Amino acid sequence: MQIPYQAFAEHLKSLEVLASPAELHAQASAMLCFNAETQYQQWLQLTMADFCLSETTPQAVSEVFSAVFELAQKELKDNDYGYHLILPDDHDDLSVRLKAVSDWVQAFISGLGQAGFSQVGLSAESREFMADLNAIGQMDNQVEGLESDEMDYQQVVEYIRCGVMLLYTELNHIQPGAQRLN
């Protein structure tokens, strides 16, 4: 599902939400990776504290946050590996997209930390992925806009997407390809 990123970002700003669409999606994804049974209300409480100016939850904010959470939940549970990061559209400037990837990664790592994540007991692949995420979160978003930069960007996004699905299956003890009841 492709979400119009810029329109979504502007809507969040109008609701006085301090997070980008990428950051909200990353936070939801992190909580669900840590525990697939995370309830929306648990995530909402943490997210409101981090990203909202108001202590109360207006209905409009709750509806938007719920939609992001449900999308992440649905895609992570998808047996066809339909999980995708919410990022700016391909026609946006590459530096804007790189900044969003960096923000997504930082919010994902933060969300895992809030959930109580520890790398103890992780597979070597998952530990390597987490180390790579730390590096990706610090990457420079200033690029020359070469075709090779675009290809590198696409590869990084795909690597993150696959790594998140790996973490989700590992942390939730799901056998790859196993049918999930939900």
C-alpha positions, 0 to 999 in steps of 0.5 A, spaced: 500 500 500 503 506 497 501 512 502 502 519 499 508 521 504 508 528 503 500 529 504 501 524 510 506 528 513 502 535 512 496 532 516 500 530 522 503 537 522 496 539 522 494 535 528 501 537 532 504 531 531 512 532 531 513 525 528 514 524 520 510 518 517 517 514 517 518 515 524 511 513 526 511 507 522 518 505 525 515 505 532 509 501 530 514 496 527 519 496 532 514 494 538 510 489 533 517 486 532 519 485 539 512 482 540 507 481 535 501 481 540 503 488 542 496 492 543 495 498 539 493 502 546 500 500 549 503 503 542 499 509 543 501 511 550 509 511 548 508 514 541 503 520 544 509 521 550 514 521 544 511 525 538 505 529 541 504 536 543 498 535 547 497 530 553 490 528 550 489 524 544 484 527 539 480 522 535 483 525 529 490 523 532 488 516 534 485 514 528 491 516 524 496 512 529 491 506 529 491 506 521 499 506 521 499 501 527 494 496 523 498 497 517 505 495 520 501 489 524 498 487 517 504 487 513 508 484 518 504 478 519 503 477 511 505 471 509 507 473 502 512 478 505 508 484 503 512 489 509 514 496 506 517 502 509 513 508 509 518 513 506 517 519 501 515 517 494 520 515 489 520 522 485 522 526 491 529 528 492 534 523 494 536 527 499 529 527 502 528 520 502 535 518 505 533 523 511 527 519 511 530 512 511 535 515 517 529 518 521 525 511 520 532 507 522 533 511 528 525 511 530 525 503 529 532 503 534 528 507 539 522 503 539 526 497 540 529 500 546 522 502 549 520 495 548 525 492 552 529 489 546 536 486 547 540 482 542 542 477 547 540 470 544 539 473 537 542 469 531 548 472 527 544 475 522 540 479 526 546 481 530 549 484 524 542 487 521 542 491 528 549 493 527 548 495 520 542 499 522 546 503 527 550 505 521 544 506 516 541 511 522 547 515 522 548 516 514 549 522 510 543 524 506 548 529 502 548 525 495 550 527 488 544 524 485 547 519 481 544 513 478 548 509 482 546 513 489 539 511 487 540 504 486 544 504 493 538 507 496 533 502 493 538 496 496 538 499 503 531 500 503 530 493 501 535 491 506 532 494 512 525 491 509 528 484 509 532 485 516 525 487 519 522 481 517 527 477 519 527 480 526 520 479 526 520 472 525 526 471 530 523 475 536 516 472 535 519 465 534 515 464 527 517 459 522 519 462 516 513 460 511 509 458 517 501 459 516 499 464 522 493 464 525 490 471 525 
